[in-house]
Amino acid sequence: MSTTERKKQRKGSDTVVQGTNDSSVVSKASAAAQGYFRDPFIQHFVCKAGRRAPLINRGYFVRWRAVDHCVRQFLHATAKCPKRQILSLGAGFDSLYFRLRADGVLEGAAVFEVDFPDVARRKAALVAADVTLSGMLDSCLAPHTGPVYLSSSQYRLLGVDVREEPRVEEALSAAGLDWAAPTLILSEVVLTYMETQWSDAVIRWAAKLLPASVFVMYEQIHPDDPFGRVMQDHFLKLNSGLRALRQYPDLSAQRRRFLDKGWERCVCLDMNDFYLGLLPQEERDRVESLEPFDEHEEWHEKCSHYFILTASRGPSMEAALLVQASAPPVGPSWSPSSLSVHTVPVRLEGLGLASAWMRPDAVLLTGGSSRGGRVTEPRSLLRGQEGWRSIGVEASADLGVRLYHTVSPLPGGGGAVVYGGRSSPLRPACDLLKVTFGPPRPDAEKVCVEPVKCAGNPPPPRWRHAAAVVSHRGRDFLFVFGGKNQSESVLGDSSFLNLDQQNWTEIPVEGTAPAARHSHSACSYRGGVVVFGGLSRQGVPLGDTSLLVPTDRGFCWERIAVQPPPVPRYSHRAHVLGDRLVVVGGVWLHSEGVPGVVVISLTTGSSMEFRLDTSSVPWPLMLHSFCSQLMDTEEPELLLIGGGGNCFSFGTHLNPQPVSVDLRPALA
């Protein structure tokens, strides 16, 4: 490629990168308008406001909050300094200066913003044309020439390409930057769009020229797991690839990057650590109450793929660093063996669906959502001599729209109980249905759907709960535990439905019940139940294993001390095989990679984690909001159906086909 062609390509890429500013400012304005944070100035930089989805609003809140936390930490640490500075690289239409000026925290401080000349020119025009914004600037300084587009005593806006170090240094010096004064350098999703040689050079020259400084950076990590692949593909389609991810894919690589380029200390947190570790519970409760929300998996995945970093130069700047997480997270105890995953050649997708065996060769699928919207008609997967195929199901009555419900097989076969679920985060399903399976047919399965009117005191409506059949005094009961609903973010109650008499029954339960949770698993085991994992009231994944054991009077909770402790997770699926609990998929927060399969011995309390070998799966395999069935074959396998999610602003990914997991190495 010629030099001219390379320049044209670079210019085109730069234009696309500048366009990310316009999208970002609309998202920040949306979050501010919904009350996630207070920013009365961001609206002045938006030509056409729009309301984003709750997941986007939350994502931009945690981004805004992390940067704001670091900036105010720096201003607090340098409060006694006669002069201090904020240098924002690739500032775009950020309203940082105006917010800080309005809050009265810029005493002795100045804000310098640097961005492409076209972006700086547009921002200067917006400020000049707006009475509110221009009123925040004074005119005590003579107007500058060259790359300075706006200048006041505490604010300078420069139009310079950050990659051109000599020009940036010259322009900042001319604009009045004091290279010896305490300085915060801010890079909010900026350096990652540059070729690594240029972004490394920026990090290096900042350390060299600013001996008393702290560098704050917000960017992406983990490009190779399923969410990361969707994230990368999104930016590649926009022609604005995330260039730093190849060389610096995780937190440890980013720390080494800064330490190797002249910075003395570096603290780096992913956004789950920041949100759960540095924000007060009261603030999290406030944020989580602003909008109906049920995208927990996508929220934690988003936060796992972004980080906030602080690096310092000079002893006086150490006070401006982030606080490192106090305790290292539990890491998986990986087996050297991995489990093979193979695609099942059937086109079938869905989120929040539930399944049950109709017969040894047929799986009933109910509810969920797909690209076409909410799924109301049940479906079936049928296994024949030529493999699996999907066929329709004729239901005698409408199952309704429902996601995150349970389908529990009835003892003796021939039917199942459908309980709970929701059509939206404000509309839980309040009915309970009995589904009876008809005789096998080649073209379509047939099921009879009957509403069950239960006597007794029913539990509150819920979804993301767990249900399993237990036995008490020769009778079968549906045991329902946990979940959430439109008024309670997490439920911790348990209920028993007498399946013969169809009434909710009080049964004595002794021992300490597991903490309230949702998105956990419950499996029938020896007349009782084994409960694993879930998401706690505090929004933290759980990794405990509890047994509900039958007694003469009723049941008793017992905790299994599993060693090594499984990594906490939720939105997984689980099955009992003999005296072993097989847990597959889910979402965890801090460990590298994604959950595979953990096998827990219910008699000895031992456990082992197994990676999934997905090399034969040609698309990102997202194992949350899916369902699974343990196949009754001589060679034990799991059938995983559906799964995926709304990957923040990067688009929706749904697993297009079921997959099978060979369990033999895990059970050997």
Disulfide bonds with the S-S distance in Angstrom:
none
